[in-house]
Amino acid sequence: QVQLVESGGGLVQAGGSLRLSCAASGRTFSSYTMGWFRQAPGKEREFVARISWSGGITVYVDSVKGRFTISRDNAKNAVYLQMNSLKPEDTAVYYCNAGGAASGYWGQGTQVTVSS
């Protein structure tokens, strides 16, 4: 069982930066692939980035490559999403995920709003 709590969302101007954090509880955190997803108003939830249990492998959706960086600290049971050069189309609720979209665990989400 893993419980996830996101933080760090907010309102930022286009071109700005935000760093999202996801705090996880559970002794098995370090064994999970962790991911970030987002859901914009009127759209389905979409994959943003994921990181392997060791942090050695990261994958990003094309639209955020070169702008977002996912990282994790297994000693702190935390995963992060550094978001730079934000665009209005990045506006969404961002969700932390452990173990994959199909059968994993989800946080409650944190709102990111990028103004033009």
Salt bridges, closest charged atoms under 4 A:
GLU46 OE2 - ARG38 NE 2.59
ASP62 OD1 - LYS65 NZ 2.92
ASP90 OD1 - ARG38 NH1 2.96
ASP90 OD2 - ARG67 NH1 2.75
